[in-house]
Amino acid sequence: MEWITKGKGKIVYGGSTYASELQKMNTRRNFLRAFERAGKVVSIDDAAVDGKEKTYKAHVNNDFDDPHLVAIIAVSGVKLLCTKDKRAIPFLKNRQFYQKGKSPKIYTSKKNANLLCDDNIAECCKPAYRPNKATWELFT
C-alpha cells in the first residue's frame, strides 16, 4: 500500500464485474475515490476488459472466480499485482492469458519489496511519480 500512497505505484481497474463489486463495498469505493483525486488510479476500457473476461470464463477452471482480474491485467499490461489470494495465483500466473506469454509478478508481502521498482511500472501507469505532501494528505 505504501508503494501507492508514498511511492510510484498506482491502482489499475476496469470492467463491469469490478465496478459491480465496488458498488457493493462503500469503504473500497470511497478508498478508490481518494486515490483517484490523488492521480493514483488508472481506469481501463470496460468493454475491452469485459470482452477478455467473457473469453476467459469459457476457458478457465471453475475454481477460479476472478477472471475479471486476469482480464484487467491482460488489457492493461500491468506488470505487478498485489494479492493475498493464494488460490488465485496459479491462474493469475498462467501465461496463456497474456500477450507474449508474459504473466505479472505477484506481490504477496513485504518479502517481495524488491518488486516495487520502476521496472514493474506498466506503460498505462506512466508517468509515475511519488506524491508530494499535499497529495499525501489526501490519504490521511
N, C-alpha and C positions, 0 to 999 in steps of 0.2 A: 504494500500500500504506500509506503514511503517513496518508492520509485515514482509513483504517480503524484503524490502530494508535494514532495520536495525535490523530485528528480525530473527526468525527461520522459518518463512513461506516460502513456495515455490509455484510455478505455475505448475499445472499439466495439460497436454493436450495430445490429440491423436485423431486419426480418420481422414478419408478423408474429412468430412464436415468441421471440424475445420481447417484443412490445406488449404482447398479451401477458407474459409473465410479470413484466414491470407494472402493468396496470393493477395486478393483484397484490403488489407489495409496495405500500406507500413509502416505507422507510427507504427502500432501494431507489424508488423513483425520485424522492427528494435528494438523496445522496447523489444520484446521477445529475440532477439539475445543478447542484453546486459545482460539480466537475465541469459541466457544460459552460457555466458562467466563467470558469477559470480557463477555458480553452483547452481542457484536458480530455475531451471526448471527440471521437470521430464516428460519424454516422455513415454506415454503408448502405447502398441502394437496397431497399427492402425487397423489390421484385427479384433482383439477382440472387439475394440470399434465399428467398422463398423457393425459387426455381431449383437451386442446388439442394436445398433441404428435401424437396419432393423427390429428387433423384436418389439421394442418399437413403431416404426412408425405405425405398423399394429394394435396396441392396444391402441393408445393414441388419445385423443380428438384433433380435428383439430385446436383448439385454442392454442395449444402448438406447437410452431415452432422450439423448441430447443431440440429434443430428443437426439441429439448427446451429450448434456451436461449431461443428465441422464446416458447415456452410459459410458461417461468418469468416472463419479462418481462410477457407479456400477463396472466397470472393475478395477479401481484403488483402491477402498476402501477409497476414500477421505472422511474425517470426517467433513470438514468445507468448505463452498462455500461462496464466496463474490459476491453478486449481488444486483442490484437496480431494477431488473425487477420483479415488484410485480405480474405481470400476470403469470410469470413462477413459482413462489414459490410453489403454491399448487401442481404442477406437480413434482417439484424437491423434495418435501417432501413426495410424495406418496410412502409408504413403500413397495408396491407390486413390485417395480422395483429393490429392493436391497436385497442382500443376508442377511438372518437372519432378514429381515424386518427392518433394521436399516438405517434410512434416515440421510443425513448430516445435520449438524447445519448450519444455514444461517446467515451470517454477512451482515447487510444492512447499518450500520452506526456506528459511534463511540460509540453509546449507547450499542453496542454489544461487546465492548472491552474485556469484561470478557471471550469471546470465543477464544481470541488469546492466547492460552496457550498450553503447551506441550501435554496435554491430547487430543487435537484435531489435532495432527500431525499424518497423516496416515503412515502406515508402508512403503509405497512406497517413502515417503519423508524423510526417515531416512537414514543416520544421519542428524539431523537438527542442524544448528549452526547459530550463529549471525555472520554476515560478519565482517571481520577485515577492517581496514582503507583502505588498497589497494583495496579490493573488493568493498567497499562502493564507492570509487572514480569512479568505472565503471558506476555507476548510475548517476553521476553528470556531 
